[in-house]
Amino acid sequence: MSAETKSNESASHASSGQNNHEGELPAYTYALEAAEAKTIGKNTAREATVVELPISVGLAGVSMRLEPGGMRELHWHATAAEWGFVVEGNCRTTLVDPQGRSETNDFGPGDVWYFPKGHPHSIQGLGPGICHFILIFDNGYFSEFGTFSITDWLGHTPKSILAKNLGCTEGDLENIPDHEVYFAQGPVPPAVQAPPIRGGLLDCPQTHKFRMLAQEPHLSTPAGREYLVDSSFFPIQTTITAVVLELEPGALRELHWHPTADEWQYVLSGNVQDTLFGSHGRYRIENLKKGDVGYIPMGYGHSIENLSDTEPARVLIGFNTGKYATVNLSNWLAGNPEYVLSDNFGWNSEVIKKLPRSEVFLAGKGGPIR
């Protein structure tokens, strides 16, 4: 990876760990938006992989911005599927699947896409301003800067082979760049989507677009909301599940773990505090602000708390599984007989009577909302 994609060491972590007991839990946060970007014009890309955040072996992420007409050129990913979430602005994607079926879609804030591994695609800004989106990949070793780009490929292929393949003369192909373009720049695409040059209708059997934040929340309480999309709602999305978690001031996503997936977090707004428990007394607390990334390995106990007493917080979360699963502390305790809790903690009946009888999931500033 080139030096321009590396962050300064001082910005490599969102905060220093606190309360790291009995052995080391590695840092699990990274200040993504403070990292240096790959920049061409007003188009930028920043990434968080195992290079920047060594704990993140199961998921990687990218923050990308495209100016109007700016295009993430035609490309494919050989080792990872791509999931995208539009934070602001508008963009258009094209995709062709291995059967030659294609789809073109326009996206706005709160919309998501999913491109299976190896499916070629492009992304272009529609304006009127910058389009900002977050990409999540289901492989922590994947680097956006190791993508297979069309200019890089064709620019290194002998013109004689290209001419034979495409039915052109070698002279027709002289303008192909001899290096990877990465971000191409053109005019803003027409408002009406153009058909593929082969003609015909868009014919992918499953759509690659889902309007995530246009749906009703998966869960809604006075303490916050959770928007969820997995393969139950978006069938093509087979390797990633995603959540937008909204926390009201002082609210807590209760202590829990995920038995089937790692968790990758991007703070969309606000300031939050993560706790992480890694067994054998290993415990770490990290604070994250807007633009920071957090990573929770599969099975590790954790929580997310909004640190503000006045402002809400919003976190985008991705999991490397097509089906969401979680074990919450309140459900775990409520599922055991009283004597088990008494033997474990020395609690008497009066204390046990205070415990929640149903899932808390989101606790308010003053505790569970009963």
C-alpha positions as CSV (number, residue, x, y, z in Angstrom):
1,M,0.0,0.0,0.0
2,S,1.3,3.5,-0.9
3,A,2.4,5.9,1.8
4,E,-0.5,8.2,0.9
5,T,-3.0,5.7,2.2
6,K,-1.3,5.4,5.6
7,S,-2.4,7.5,8.6
8,N,-0.1,9.3,10.9
9,E,0.9,7.1,13.8
10,S,-0.7,9.6,16.2
11,A,-4.0,9.1,14.5
12,S,-3.9,5.3,14.3
13,H,-6.2,4.7,17.2
14,A,-9.4,6.5,18.3
15,S,-8.2,6.5,21.9
16,S,-5.9,4.7,24.2
17,G,-7.3,1.7,26.0
18,Q,-8.5,2.0,29.6
19,N,-8.7,-0.7,32.3
20,N,-6.7,-3.3,30.3
21,H,-6.6,-6.0,33.0
22,E,-4.5,-9.2,33.3
23,G,-2.9,-9.4,29.9
24,E,-3.3,-7.5,26.7
25,L,-6.4,-7.0,24.6
26,P,-5.2,-5.3,21.4
27,A,-6.4,-1.9,20.4
28,Y,-9.7,-2.3,18.6
29,T,-10.4,1.3,17.3
30,Y,-9.0,3.3,14.5
31,A,-9.5,7.0,13.5
32,L,-10.5,6.3,9.9
33,E,-11.4,9.9,8.9
34,A,-8.2,11.2,10.4
35,A,-6.1,9.0,8.1
36,E,-4.5,10.3,4.9
37,A,-6.6,9.6,1.8
38,K,-6.0,8.5,-1.7
39,T,-7.1,11.7,-3.5
40,I,-7.7,12.4,-7.1
41,G,-9.5,15.7,-7.7
42,K,-12.1,15.8,-5.0
43,N,-12.5,12.1,-4.9
44,T,-11.1,10.4,-1.8
45,A,-10.8,7.0,-0.3
46,R,-9.6,5.9,3.2
47,E,-9.4,2.3,4.4
48,A,-9.2,0.3,7.6
49,T,-7.8,-3.3,7.1
50,V,-5.6,-5.6,9.2
51,V,-2.7,-3.3,8.2
52,E,-4.2,-0.3,10.0
53,L,-6.2,-2.3,12.7
54,P,-4.6,-5.7,13.2
55,I,-7.5,-7.1,15.2
56,S,-9.9,-6.7,12.2
57,V,-9.2,-10.1,10.5
58,G,-12.8,-10.7,9.5
59,L,-14.0,-7.4,8.1
60,A,-12.4,-4.3,6.4
61,G,-13.9,-1.0,5.6
62,V,-13.5,2.1,3.4
63,S,-14.8,5.7,3.6
64,M,-15.1,7.1,0.1
65,R,-16.3,10.4,-1.3
66,L,-17.1,11.1,-5.0
67,E,-17.6,14.5,-6.5
68,P,-20.3,15.0,-9.2
69,G,-19.3,12.9,-12.2
70,G,-16.4,11.3,-10.2
71,M,-16.4,7.5,-10.8
72,R,-14.9,4.6,-9.0
73,E,-13.9,3.0,-12.2
74,L,-15.1,-0.4,-13.5
75,H,-13.5,-3.0,-11.2
76,W,-14.0,-6.2,-9.2
77,H,-12.9,-7.7,-5.9
78,A,-11.4,-11.1,-6.1
79,T,-11.4,-11.9,-2.4
80,A,-14.3,-10.1,-0.8
81,A,-18.0,-9.1,-1.3
82,E,-18.8,-5.4,-1.0
83,W,-21.6,-3.8,1.1
84,G,-22.2,-0.1,0.7
85,F,-24.1,2.5,2.8
86,V,-24.7,6.0,1.5
87,V,-24.1,8.6,4.3
88,E,-24.9,11.7,2.2
89,G,-25.3,12.7,-1.4
90,N,-26.3,10.6,-4.4
91,C,-24.6,8.0,-6.6
92,R,-25.3,5.5,-9.4
93,T,-23.9,2.0,-9.7
94,T,-23.6,-0.5,-12.5
95,L,-23.2,-4.2,-12.1
96,V,-22.9,-7.2,-14.3
97,D,-23.1,-10.8,-12.9
98,P,-21.3,-13.9,-14.1
99,Q,-24.2,-14.8,-16.4
100,G,-24.0,-11.4,-18.1
101,R,-27.1,-10.0,-16.5
102,S,-26.9,-6.4,-15.5
103,E,-28.4,-3.8,-13.1
104,T,-28.1,0.0,-12.8
105,N,-29.3,1.7,-9.6
106,D,-29.4,5.2,-8.1
107,F,-28.8,5.6,-4.3
108,G,-29.4,8.3,-1.8
109,P,-28.8,8.6,2.0
110,G,-29.7,5.5,3.9
111,D,-29.7,3.2,0.8
112,V,-27.4,0.2,0.7
113,W,-26.0,-2.1,-2.0
114,Y,-24.4,-5.5,-2.0
115,F,-22.0,-6.8,-4.7
116,P,-21.0,-10.5,-4.4
117,K,-17.4,-11.4,-4.6
118,G,-16.0,-11.2,-8.2
119,H,-19.0,-9.3,-9.6
120,P,-17.8,-6.3,-11.7
121,H,-19.2,-2.9,-10.9
122,S,-18.8,0.9,-10.9
123,I,-19.9,3.8,-8.7
124,Q,-20.4,7.4,-9.9
125,G,-21.4,10.6,-8.1
126,L,-24.6,12.1,-9.2
127,G,-24.4,15.5,-7.4
128,P,-25.4,18.1,-6.6
129,G,-22.6,17.8,-4.0
130,I,-20.2,15.2,-2.7
131,C,-21.5,11.7,-2.2
132,H,-20.1,10.0,0.9
133,F,-20.5,6.3,1.4
134,I,-19.1,3.6,3.7
135,L,-18.0,0.2,2.2
136,I,-17.7,-2.9,4.3
137,F,-15.9,-6.0,3.0
138,D,-16.2,-9.5,4.4
139,N,-12.5,-10.1,4.6
140,G,-10.2,-8.1,6.9
141,Y,-7.2,-8.7,4.7
142,F,-8.9,-7.1,1.7
143,S,-7.5,-3.8,0.6
144,E,-9.5,-1.4,-1.6
145,F,-6.2,-0.4,-3.1
146,G,-5.6,-4.0,-4.3
147,T,-8.8,-4.0,-6.4
148,F,-8.8,-5.4,-9.9
149,S,-9.4,-2.2,-12.0
150,I,-10.3,-2.3,-15.7
151,T,-7.7,0.4,-16.7
152,D,-4.9,-1.4,-14.8
153,W,-5.8,-4.7,-16.6
154,L,-6.3,-3.5,-20.1
155,G,-3.4,-1.0,-19.8
156,H,-1.1,-3.9,-19.3
157,T,-2.6,-6.2,-22.0
158,P,-0.9,-6.2,-25.4
159,K,-3.0,-4.1,-27.9
160,S,-2.9,-7.0,-30.3
161,I,-4.8,-9.2,-27.9
162,L,-7.3,-6.5,-27.1
163,A,-7.9,-5.7,-30.7
164,K,-8.5,-9.4,-31.4
165,N,-10.8,-9.7,-28.4
166,L,-12.9,-6.6,-29.1
167,G,-12.9,-6.5,-32.9
168,C,-11.1,-3.1,-33.0
169,T,-7.9,-2.0,-34.5
170,E,-4.9,-1.4,-32.3
171,G,-5.1,2.3,-33.3
172,D,-8.7,2.4,-31.8
173,L,-7.2,1.4,-28.4
174,E,-4.4,4.0,-28.2
175,N,-6.2,6.1,-25.6
176,I,-6.4,3.3,-23.0
177,P,-4.4,4.5,-20.0
178,D,-1.2,2.6,-19.3
179,H,-1.8,2.7,-15.5
180,E,-4.7,2.3,-13.0
181,V,-7.0,5.3,-13.1
182,Y,-8.9,4.3,-9.9
183,F,-11.0,7.5,-9.9
184,A,-12.2,8.5,-13.4
185,Q,-13.9,11.8,-14.0
186,G,-16.7,12.6,-16.4
187,P,-19.8,14.7,-16.6
188,V,-22.7,14.1,-14.2
189,P,-24.6,11.1,-15.7
190,P,-28.0,11.8,-17.3
191,A,-31.0,11.8,-14.9
192,V,-32.6,9.0,-16.9
193,Q,-30.7,5.8,-16.7
194,A,-29.3,4.7,-20.0
195,P,-29.6,1.1,-21.1
196,P,-26.5,-1.1,-21.5
197,I,-24.9,-0.9,-24.9
198,R,-26.1,-4.4,-25.7
199,G,-29.7,-3.1,-25.4
200,G,-32.4,-4.9,-23.5
201,L,-33.8,-4.5,-20.0
202,L,-32.0,-4.8,-16.8
203,D,-32.3,-8.5,-15.9
204,C,-30.6,-9.5,-12.7
205,P,-32.9,-11.9,-10.9
206,Q,-32.2,-10.3,-7.5
207,T,-31.8,-6.6,-6.9
208,H,-28.5,-5.3,-5.5
209,K,-30.2,-2.3,-3.8
210,F,-32.1,-2.0,-0.5
211,R,-33.5,1.1,1.0
212,M,-32.4,0.5,4.6
213,L,-33.4,3.6,6.4
214,A,-36.7,3.9,4.5
215,Q,-37.8,0.8,6.4
216,E,-39.4,0.8,9.8
217,P,-36.8,0.2,12.6
218,H,-36.2,-3.4,13.5
219,L,-36.5,-2.3,17.1
220,S,-37.6,1.0,18.6
221,T,-37.7,2.2,22.3
222,P,-37.4,5.5,24.1
223,A,-33.7,4.7,24.4
224,G,-33.1,4.4,20.7
225,R,-33.7,2.4,17.5
226,E,-32.1,-0.3,15.5
227,Y,-32.4,-0.6,11.7
228,L,-31.4,-4.1,10.5
229,V,-30.8,-5.6,7.1
230,D,-29.8,-9.2,6.6
231,S,-30.5,-11.9,4.0
232,S,-34.0,-12.3,5.4
233,F,-34.9,-8.8,4.0
234,F,-32.3,-8.5,1.2
235,P,-31.8,-12.0,-0.2
236,I,-28.7,-11.3,-2.3
237,Q,-26.8,-10.1,0.8
238,T,-25.6,-13.6,1.9
239,T,-22.3,-12.8,3.7
240,I,-23.0,-9.5,5.5
241,T,-25.6,-8.2,7.9
242,A,-25.7,-4.6,8.8
243,V,-27.3,-2.4,11.5
244,V,-27.7,1.3,12.0
245,L,-27.9,1.8,15.8
246,E,-29.3,5.1,17.1
247,L,-28.7,5.8,20.8
248,E,-30.5,8.6,22.6
249,P,-28.5,10.7,25.1
250,G,-26.9,8.5,27.8
251,A,-28.4,5.3,26.3
252,L,-26.6,1.9,26.4
253,R,-26.6,-1.0,23.9
254,E,-26.5,-3.6,26.6
255,L,-23.7,-6.0,27.3
256,H,-23.9,-8.8,24.7
257,W,-21.9,-10.9,22.2
258,H,-22.4,-12.3,18.7
259,P,-21.9,-16.0,18.4
260,T,-21.6,-16.2,14.6
261,A,-19.8,-13.1,13.4
262,D,-17.3,-10.3,14.0
263,E,-18.5,-6.8,14.3
264,W,-17.2,-3.7,12.4
265,Q,-18.4,-0.3,13.6
266,Y,-18.3,3.2,12.0
267,V,-19.5,6.2,14.1
268,L,-21.8,8.3,11.9
269,S,-22.5,10.9,14.6
270,G,-21.9,11.6,18.2
271,N,-19.4,10.2,20.8
272,V,-19.7,6.6,22.1
273,Q,-17.8,4.4,24.5
274,D,-17.2,0.7,23.7
275,T,-16.2,-1.9,26.3
276,L,-14.6,-5.2,25.2
277,F,-14.2,-8.4,27.3
278,G,-11.8,-11.1,25.9
279,S,-11.8,-13.7,28.7
280,H,-9.2,-14.4,31.3
281,G,-9.6,-11.0,32.8
282,R,-8.8,-9.1,29.7
283,Y,-10.9,-6.0,29.5
284,R,-10.6,-2.7,27.6
285,I,-12.5,0.5,27.2
286,E,-12.2,2.8,24.1
287,N,-13.9,6.1,23.2
288,L,-14.9,6.7,19.6
289,K,-16.0,9.9,17.9
290,K,-17.6,10.6,14.5
291,G,-15.5,9.0,11.8
292,D,-13.8,6.4,14.0
293,V,-13.9,2.6,13.5
294,G,-14.3,-0.1,16.1
295,Y,-13.9,-3.9,15.8
296,I,-15.3,-6.6,18.0
297,P,-14.1,-10.2,17.4
298,M,-16.7,-12.9,17.3
299,G,-17.8,-14.1,20.7
300,Y,-16.2,-11.2,22.7
301,G,-18.5,-9.5,25.2
302,H,-19.0,-5.8,24.6
303,S,-21.3,-2.8,24.9
304,I,-21.8,0.6,23.3
305,E,-22.8,3.7,25.3
306,N,-23.7,7.2,24.1
307,L,-21.4,9.5,26.2
308,S,-23.5,12.6,25.6
309,D,-26.3,13.6,28.0
310,T,-27.8,15.9,25.3
311,E,-27.0,14.6,21.8
312,P,-28.0,11.4,20.1
313,A,-25.4,9.1,18.6
314,R,-25.6,6.9,15.5
315,V,-23.3,3.9,14.6
316,L,-23.2,1.9,11.4
317,I,-22.4,-1.7,12.2
318,G,-21.5,-4.6,9.9
319,F,-21.2,-8.3,10.6
320,N,-19.6,-11.0,8.4
321,T,-22.6,-13.2,8.3
322,G,-25.9,-13.2,6.3
323,K,-27.9,-13.9,9.5
324,Y,-27.9,-11.8,12.6
325,A,-27.5,-13.4,16.0
326,T,-26.8,-11.9,19.4
327,V,-26.8,-13.0,23.1
328,N,-27.8,-10.3,25.5
329,L,-26.9,-10.2,29.1
330,S,-30.5,-9.5,30.3
331,N,-31.8,-12.5,28.4
332,W,-29.1,-14.7,29.6
333,L,-29.7,-13.9,33.3
334,A,-33.5,-14.1,33.0
335,G,-33.2,-17.5,31.4
336,N,-31.7,-19.1,34.6
337,P,-33.4,-20.2,37.9
338,E,-33.0,-18.0,40.9
339,Y,-30.6,-20.4,42.7
340,V,-28.1,-20.3,39.8
341,L,-27.9,-16.5,40.0
342,S,-27.6,-16.7,43.8
343,D,-24.9,-19.3,43.7
344,N,-22.9,-17.3,41.1
345,F,-23.1,-13.9,42.6
346,G,-24.3,-14.3,46.2
347,W,-27.4,-12.3,45.4
348,N,-30.5,-12.7,47.7
349,S,-34.1,-12.8,46.5
350,E,-34.5,-9.0,46.8
351,V,-31.7,-8.3,44.4
352,I,-32.8,-10.9,41.9
353,K,-36.4,-9.5,41.9
354,K,-34.9,-6.2,40.6
355,L,-33.4,-7.9,37.5
356,P,-35.2,-7.5,34.1
357,R,-37.6,-10.4,33.2
358,S,-37.4,-9.5,29.4
359,E,-34.7,-8.4,27.1
360,V,-33.3,-4.9,27.7
361,F,-31.3,-4.5,24.4
362,L,-31.3,-0.7,24.8
363,A,-31.1,0.8,28.3
364,G,-31.9,4.5,28.9
365,K,-29.8,7.0,30.7
366,G,-31.3,5.9,34.0
367,G,-31.3,2.1,33.3
368,P,-33.7,-0.4,31.7
369,I,-37.0,1.1,30.5
370,R,-39.6,-1.1,32.0
